[in-house]
Amino acid sequence: MTLRVVEPRASLVDQADALSQACESTGFFLVPVTAIDRSLADAAWRSAEEFFALPEPAKRTIAFPEPGYPYGYSPFKHESLAASLGDGAAPPDLKESLSVGPDCGTARIDPDLWVNSPSLWPEHPTDLQEVWTAYYRAMADLADHLMTVMAAALELPIGFFAPLIDRAISSMRAIHYPEVRGDPGASLRAGAHSDYGTFTILRTDLVPGLQIEDADGTWVDIEPNPDMFVVNLGDSIAQWTNDRWRSTLHRVTAQDSRARQSFAFFHMANWDAEISCLPTCLAPGESPRHEPVLAGPWLMQKFQSTV
């Protein structure tokens, strides 16, 4: 499948038009990696590679300290993303990951909130914390820009979302999918799921595997391209737009058995931001399809169902 490109150097009108068409059709679009400092993106990628190459005991020194803890190292087969859709029998995913949270950013967030649990940092690579913190902030700036474009595309004031994302509870995760040897059975590298927040900004390597579910239920391959971020909408945007924009199911298959890496920035609204139908997304006589929710508790419920 060929995805539309949203080019941050284009006019706001052109960006909003491309983004709107993508969000209504697939819920996925592309942004060039050069939208941020490419050298910073590459440095964060390399440090993730170095971390995943460490011996298992070294990685486990920052494993989740308790069930449901949001940040740190998640060992191979620890998580099942399909469980977030209520499939309690889903097999575990064929991946390991390292996640960090909003303490990487600059916004002041209530330290007592679950989502603001401290990020756990490894001793090696020695520069990982510094590089990842800088990368997180660059991605947060890109996310702020995309939310401005979304406001324009939805015929809202340009700054509409600003007070709803100024204390964003975003997280970031590097994912390593080891080489698959033998028959993976019923497991997927990442089970079918939708993302929980506003959107995800993903970078991948050249190994294929990412698929999205088309409108007719067909699974369609997304061609990997390390020069492009793949952006997909999450549940919060679908709820805000009354499903005018799609939070599309996606998964990672094991059809290519080679080891694979990806790096995801999960953008979220503020913990206490109400996600309810936007006024420009409700046609005359139409009712909201979703009950209002608070962004933070929604995230916590979905995340804790997967581990």
Sequence and secondary structure as in RCSB ss.txt:
>XXXX:A:sequence
MTLRVVEPRASLVDQADALSQACESTGFFLVPVTAIDRSLADAAWRSAEEFFALPEPAKRTIAFPEPGYPYGYSP
FKHESLAASLGDGAAPPDLKESLSVGPDCGTARIDPDLWVNSPSLWPEHPTDLQEVWTAYYRAMADLADHLMTVM
AAALELPIGFFAPLIDRAISSMRAIHYPEVRGDPGASLRAGAHSDYGTFTILRTDLVPGLQIEDADGTWVDIEPN
PDMFVVNLGDSIAQWTNDRWRSTLHRVTAQDSRARQSFAFFHMANWDAEISCLPTCLAPGESPRHEPVLAGPWLM
QKFQSTV
>XXXX:A:secstr
    B  TTS HHHHHHHHHHHHHHTSEEEEEGGGS HHHHHHHHHHHHHHHTS HHHHHTTB SSTT  SEEE 
TT   GGGGGT TT    S EEEEE GGGSSS   TTSGGG      SSSTTHHHHHHHHHHHHHHHHHHHHHHH
HHHTT  TTTTHHHHTTB  EEEEEEE    S  TT  SEEEE  SSSEEEEEE S   EEEE TTS EEE    
TTEEEEEE HHHHHHTTTSS    EEE  SS S EEEEEEEE  BTT EE   GGG  TT   SS  EEHHHHHH
HHHHT  
